[in-house]
Amino acid sequence: MSDAGTKSGSHPWLLSFPSLVLFLGLLVVPLALTAILSFNAFDPMSGTQGTFTLDNFIEVLSDAYYYELFGDVHGRGVACGGHRVSR
């Protein structure tokens, strides 16, 4: 009788294994692949190029449109969260 109690409580972390597999497969792996893909060059006519580049990040950080977009999203998030910051 005591043997069964020891066996059922010896590895409770195994119960989280299915959810860990789903977490890795549905969230971590796609995020990692997206991060890797963001460092590749893209040509509209031929698709993704296999060359490493930082041009995608330079384009986003140097374009005023993205600053306006991210500022608007930040303002809406702050407004919805109730933490209004005066500008």
Backbone as JSON, one array per atom type, in Angstrom:
{
  "sequence": "MSDAGTKSGSHPWLLSFPSLVLFLGLLVVPLALTAILSFNAFDPMSGTQGTFTLDNFIEVLSDAYYYELFGDVHGRGVACGGHRVSR",
  "N": [[0.82, -1.19, 0.0], [1.89, 1.28, 0.79], [3.76, 1.47, -1.17], [2.39, 2.15, -3.53], [1.54, 4.78, -3.01], [3.96, 6.15, -2.92], [4.85, 5.82, -5.52], [2.98, 7.23, -7.11], [3.41, 9.9, -6.41], [6.0, 10.49, -7.05], [6.99, 11.65, -9.41], [5.73, 14.3, -10.18], [6.12, 16.36, -12.0], [6.03, 15.26, -14.49], [3.43, 15.4, -15.31], [3.11, 17.9, -16.38], [4.31, 17.77, -18.82], [2.85, 17.33, -21.35], [1.6, 19.87, -21.71], [3.84, 21.49, -21.81], [5.03, 20.63, -24.19], [3.06, 21.49, -26.02], [3.21, 24.25, -25.54], [5.83, 24.84, -26.38], [5.68, 23.99, -29.07], [3.59, 25.51, -30.19], [4.04, 28.16, -29.53], [6.77, 29.0, -28.8], [8.49, 27.88, -30.81], [7.38, 28.94, -33.31], [7.8, 31.71, -32.77], [10.6, 31.82, -32.56], [11.33, 31.01, -35.17], [10.22, 33.13, -36.62], [11.78, 35.24, -35.67], [14.3, 34.46, -36.66], [13.73, 34.53, -39.41], [13.3, 37.24, -39.74], [15.78, 38.35, -40.01], [16.53, 37.86, -42.58], [16.89, 38.86, -46.01], [14.34, 40.2, -48.16], [12.77, 39.85, -51.24], [10.29, 41.05, -53.32], [9.75, 39.81, -55.78], [11.09, 37.35, -55.84], [10.92, 36.29, -53.31], [11.96, 35.22, -50.02], [15.33, 35.8, -49.32], [18.44, 34.14, -48.79], [20.29, 35.61, -47.3], [22.0, 37.21, -44.61], [20.88, 40.07, -42.96], [20.49, 43.37, -41.59], [18.74, 45.18, -42.52], [15.92, 45.2, -42.4], [15.34, 45.89, -39.74], [16.63, 48.35, -39.59], [15.12, 49.8, -41.41], [12.6, 49.91, -40.1], [13.27, 51.28, -37.74], [14.09, 53.72, -38.73], [12.02, 54.94, -40.07], [9.48, 57.32, -40.02], [6.79, 56.73, -40.05], [6.46, 54.3, -38.66], [7.16, 55.08, -36.08], [5.02, 56.78, -35.52], [2.92, 54.93, -35.68], [3.6, 53.05, -33.63], [3.57, 54.78, -31.46], [0.88, 55.52, -31.4], [-0.34, 53.06, -30.84], [0.78, 52.56, -28.35], [-0.34, 54.71, -26.93], [-3.06, 54.05, -27.04], [-3.05, 51.64, -25.66], [-2.27, 52.47, -23.13], [-4.4, 54.12, -22.54], [-6.52, 52.29, -22.48], [-5.73, 50.71, -20.39], [-6.02, 52.28, -18.2], [-4.01, 53.77, -17.13], [-3.29, 56.56, -17.68], [-1.08, 58.72, -19.25], [0.05, 61.98, -19.14], [0.73, 64.06, -21.89]],
  "CA": [[0.0, 0.0, 0.0], [2.76, 2.45, 0.83], [4.5, 1.51, -2.43], [1.57, 2.86, -4.51], [1.56, 6.2, -2.67], [5.26, 6.68, -3.3], [4.97, 5.8, -6.97], [2.16, 8.26, -7.75], [3.89, 11.23, -6.1], [7.44, 10.61, -7.23], [7.32, 12.48, -10.58], [4.57, 15.12, -10.56], [6.46, 17.24, -13.12], [5.68, 14.59, -15.75], [2.08, 15.81, -15.69], [3.17, 19.14, -17.15], [4.99, 17.53, -20.09], [2.02, 17.63, -22.54], [1.41, 21.32, -21.89], [5.14, 22.03, -22.21], [5.19, 20.33, -25.62], [2.18, 22.41, -26.74], [3.76, 25.6, -25.4], [7.0, 24.94, -27.26], [5.29, 23.81, -30.47], [2.66, 26.51, -30.7], [4.45, 29.53, -29.23], [8.21, 29.26, -28.82], [9.07, 27.55, -32.12], [7.04, 29.97, -34.31], [8.47, 32.97, -32.45], [12.01, 31.67, -32.92], [11.43, 31.01, -36.63], [9.94, 34.49, -37.06], [12.98, 36.03, -35.36], [15.33, 34.07, -37.62], [13.31, 35.01, -40.72], [13.38, 38.7, -39.79], [17.15, 38.73, -40.37], [16.75, 37.55, -43.99], [16.43, 39.84, -46.98], [13.12, 39.79, -48.86], [12.54, 40.45, -52.54], [8.9, 40.73, -53.69], [9.66, 38.97, -56.97], [11.61, 35.99, -55.63], [10.67, 35.83, -51.95], [13.0, 35.36, -49.01], [16.71, 35.52, -49.73], [19.18, 33.48, -47.73], [21.39, 36.43, -46.82], [21.81, 37.86, -43.31], [20.85, 41.53, -43.09], [19.8, 44.15, -40.57], [17.98, 46.21, -43.23], [14.53, 45.23, -41.93], [15.3, 46.62, -38.49], [17.02, 49.73, -39.9], [13.96, 50.43, -42.05], [11.57, 50.18, -39.09], [13.75, 52.28, -36.78], [14.36, 55.01, -39.37], [10.83, 55.43, -40.75], [8.6, 58.06, -39.12], [5.49, 56.06, -40.02], [6.45, 53.3, -37.6], [7.12, 55.79, -34.79], [3.64, 57.22, -35.34], [2.12, 53.74, -35.44], [3.89, 52.51, -32.31], [3.11, 55.76, -30.48], [-0.58, 55.41, -31.34], [-0.66, 51.81, -30.15], [1.14, 52.76, -26.94], [-1.34, 55.6, -26.35], [-4.32, 53.31, -26.86], [-2.85, 50.66, -24.6], [-2.25, 53.19, -21.86], [-5.75, 54.6, -22.3], [-7.36, 51.15, -22.12], [-5.28, 50.16, -19.12], [-6.36, 53.18, -17.12], [-2.8, 54.45, -16.66], [-3.14, 57.65, -18.63], [0.11, 59.54, -19.05], [-0.13, 63.24, -19.82], [1.77, 64.33, -22.88]],
  "C": [[0.86, 1.25, 0.0], [3.56, 2.58, -0.47], [3.72, 2.29, -3.5], [1.56, 4.36, -4.25], [2.87, 6.84, -3.07], [5.38, 6.79, -4.81], [4.17, 6.93, -7.62], [2.68, 9.67, -7.48], [5.36, 11.44, -6.4], [7.83, 11.52, -8.4], [6.13, 13.35, -11.0], [4.86, 16.04, -11.74], [6.16, 16.59, -14.46], [4.29, 14.98, -16.24], [2.09, 17.1, -16.52], [3.82, 18.95, -18.52], [4.1, 17.79, -21.31], [1.81, 19.12, -22.76], [2.72, 21.99, -22.28], [5.39, 21.79, -23.7], [4.31, 21.27, -26.46], [2.71, 23.84, -26.69], [4.94, 25.8, -26.34], [6.58, 24.9, -28.73], [4.43, 24.91, -31.03], [3.08, 27.95, -30.43], [5.95, 29.76, -29.44], [8.82, 29.0, -30.2], [8.66, 28.57, -33.19], [7.7, 31.32, -34.04], [9.95, 32.92, -32.83], [12.19, 31.7, -34.44], [11.15, 32.39, -37.22], [11.15, 35.39, -36.82], [14.1, 35.71, -36.35], [14.99, 34.63, -39.01], [13.43, 36.52, -40.84], [14.78, 39.19, -40.14], [17.48, 38.4, -41.82], [16.24, 38.68, -44.87], [15.2, 39.29, -47.7], [13.02, 40.57, -50.15], [11.13, 40.07, -52.98], [8.78, 39.79, -54.89], [10.11, 37.53, -56.71], [11.42, 35.47, -54.22], [11.85, 36.06, -51.02], [14.36, 34.95, -49.56], [17.45, 34.92, -48.54], [20.33, 34.29, -47.16], [21.03, 37.09, -45.5], [21.87, 39.37, -43.5], [20.12, 42.15, -41.9], [18.91, 45.22, -41.19], [16.54, 46.31, -42.76], [14.41, 46.07, -40.66], [15.68, 48.09, -38.7], [15.85, 50.47, -40.53], [12.89, 50.79, -41.02], [12.02, 51.3, -38.16], [14.01, 53.64, -37.41], [13.15, 55.6, -40.08], [9.87, 56.08, -39.74], [7.22, 57.41, -39.01], [5.41, 55.06, -38.87], [6.46, 53.94, -36.21], [5.71, 56.28, -34.49], [2.74, 56.04, -35.0], [2.33, 53.2, -34.03], [3.46, 53.48, -31.21], [1.61, 55.7, -30.3], [-1.0, 54.16, -30.58], [-0.34, 51.94, -28.67], [0.1, 53.65, -26.26], [-2.65, 54.9, -26.1], [-4.19, 52.28, -25.74], [-2.85, 51.3, -23.23], [-3.66, 53.65, -21.53], [-6.67, 53.45, -21.87], [-6.99, 50.57, -20.76], [-5.59, 51.06, -17.93], [-5.16, 53.91, -16.55], [-2.48, 55.57, -17.62], [-1.93, 58.5, -18.27], [-0.11, 60.84, -19.81], [1.05, 63.51, -20.74], [2.14, 65.78, -22.88]]
}
